[in-house]
């Protein structure tokens, strides 16, 4: 599950994998903003890409202020030689559903220590080593765009090796003294 805020733009990156030959694939992403169990309402097709061999593909999605808060289904679909629709049967391709937790705009809490120091995560974008600069005890989680925790640790690890992670966007959550800060991290 990934947490997203209303009114905020997010980058989605889709990276297909083939065992041998790459094929012309079309892509679509759908989000059930009104949580009525379908993707047929206006604005629920949030990204499309015509069939090509481009790898990876990415685009921007902005969560509208009118979206309902809470757990919401997001469907990512890839179809051979055409743009998929939300509910169809096709011979070659893949469809995956994910859960987004849509929150009101501005619900991410910034972490400010009592000494007025802030948490810094750098360099960003990062290729190999991501540094965390924070004073005192803290725990961290590095979360992929699909909501999976890919790395976690504490203040004993102020340098996190991300070399083996795929290119994309991640969220670094740092919890310190009961407060959590979230930092967008781009892995190149």
C-alpha positions in Angstrom: 0.0 0.0 0.0 1.2 3.5 -0.9 0.1 6.6 0.9 -0.7 9.6 -1.4 -2.1 13.0 -0.8 -4.9 14.8 -2.6 -3.7 17.6 -4.9 -0.2 16.1 -5.1 1.5 14.9 -8.4 3.3 11.6 -8.4 5.5 9.9 -11.0 4.6 6.4 -11.9 7.2 4.2 -13.6 6.4 0.9 -15.2 9.3 -1.4 -16.0 8.4 -4.5 -18.1 10.7 -7.5 -18.0 11.0 -10.1 -20.8 12.9 -13.3 -20.8 14.2 -12.7 -24.3 12.7 -10.6 -27.1 11.0 -7.2 -26.1 7.6 -6.5 -27.7 5.4 -3.5 -28.5 3.4 -3.0 -25.3 0.7 -0.4 -24.5 0.0 0.7 -20.9 -2.8 2.2 -18.9 -3.3 3.1 -15.2 -6.7 3.4 -13.6 -7.6 4.7 -10.1 -11.1 4.2 -8.6 -11.2 7.7 -7.1 -14.9 7.5 -6.0 -14.4 3.9 -4.7 -17.5 2.5 -6.5 -15.8 -0.6 -7.7 -15.1 0.3 -11.3 -12.8 2.5 -13.4 -15.5 3.9 -15.8 -16.0 7.3 -14.2 -14.6 10.5 -15.7 -10.9 11.0 -14.7 -10.3 7.4 -13.5 -8.1 6.6 -16.5 -5.0 8.5 -15.2 -2.2 7.4 -17.6 -2.0 5.8 -21.0 1.0 5.0 -23.3 0.6 3.8 -26.9 2.3 0.5 -27.8 6.1 0.8 -28.1 9.3 -1.0 -27.0 10.1 1.9 -24.6 11.4 0.6 -21.3 10.7 1.8 -18.7 7.7 4.1 -19.3 6.7 6.8 -16.9 4.2 9.6 -16.4 2.7 11.9 -13.9 -0.5 11.3 -11.9 -2.1 14.0 -9.8 -4.6 12.9 -7.1 -7.6 15.2 -7.4 -9.1 17.0 -4.4 -12.4 15.4 -5.2 -11.0 11.8 -4.6 -12.5 9.9 -1.6 -10.1 9.4 1.3 -9.0 5.9 2.3 -8.0 2.7 0.6 -8.5 3.0 -3.1 -7.8 0.5 -5.9 -5.3 1.3 -8.6 -5.0 -0.9 -11.7 -1.8 -1.1 -13.8 -2.3 -2.8 -17.2 0.1 -3.8 -20.0 -1.2 -5.1 -23.3 0.6 -6.4 -26.4 0.3 -4.0 -29.3 -2.5 -1.8 -27.9 -3.6 0.4 -25.0 -5.6 -1.7 -22.5 -9.0 -0.7 -21.2 -9.8 -1.2 -17.5 -11.7 -4.5 -17.8 -11.0 -6.6 -20.9 -9.6 -10.0 -21.8 -6.5 -10.1 -23.9 -4.1 -12.9 -25.0 -0.8 -11.2 -24.1 -0.1 -8.8 -21.3 -0.4 -8.3 -17.6 -2.8 -6.6 -15.1 -2.0 -5.9 -11.5 -4.1 -4.2 -8.8 -2.6 -2.1 -6.0 -4.0 -0.2 -3.0 -3.5 3.5 -2.5 -4.3 5.1 0.8 -5.6 8.6 -0.3 -5.2 11.2 2.4 -6.2 14.9 2.6 -3.7 17.4 1.3 -1.0 18.3 3.7 -1.2 15.3 6.0 2.4 14.3 5.8 4.1 15.5 9.0 7.4 17.2 8.8 10.0 16.2 11.4 11.5 19.0 13.4 13.7 18.3 16.4 13.5 20.4 19.5 17.0 21.6 18.7 15.6 23.1 15.4 17.7 20.6 13.4 16.0 18.9 10.5 16.5 15.5 8.9 18.4 15.5 5.6 18.5 12.6 3.1 21.1 13.0 0.3 22.2 12.9 -2.5 18.9 13.0 -4.3 18.8 11.6 -7.0 21.0 8.8 -5.7 22.9 6.1 -7.5 24.7 4.0 -4.8 24.7 5.3 -1.2 21.9 7.3 0.4 23.0 9.3 3.4 20.7 10.2 6.4 21.7 13.2 8.5 19.7 13.3 11.7 20.7 13.7 15.4 19.7 11.2 18.0 17.9 7.9 17.7 15.7 7.2 14.7 14.3 4.4 12.6 13.9 4.5 8.8 12.0 2.7 6.1 12.6 3.0 2.4 9.3 2.2 0.6 8.8 1.5 -3.1 6.0 3.1 -5.1 3.9 0.0 -4.7 4.1 0.3 -0.9 6.7 -2.4 -0.2 9.4 -1.8 2.4 12.6 -2.5 0.5 15.1 -1.3 3.2 14.8 -0.5 6.9 17.1 0.2 9.8 18.1 2.7 12.5 20.6 5.4 13.4 23.4 2.8 13.3 23.0 3.0 9.5 23.4 6.6 8.4 24.6 5.4 4.9 22.1 3.1 3.1 23.3 1.1 0.1 20.6 1.4 -2.6 22.8 0.2 -5.5 20.8 -3.0 -6.0 17.4 -1.2 -6.1 15.7 -0.7 -9.5 15.5 2.9 -10.9 12.4 4.7 -9.7 10.8 6.8 -7.0 10.8 5.7 -3.3 9.7 7.3 -0.1 12.1 7.4 2.9 10.2 7.5 6.2 12.2 8.5 9.2 10.7 8.2 12.7 12.3 10.0 15.6 10.8 10.9 19.0 7.3 9.8 17.8 7.3 12.0 14.8 7.7 10.9 11.2 9.1 12.7 8.2 8.7 11.5 4.6 11.3 12.2 1.9 10.8 11.5 -1.8 14.0 9.7 -3.1 14.8 9.2 -6.7 17.0 6.2 -7.5 18.9 6.6 -10.8 
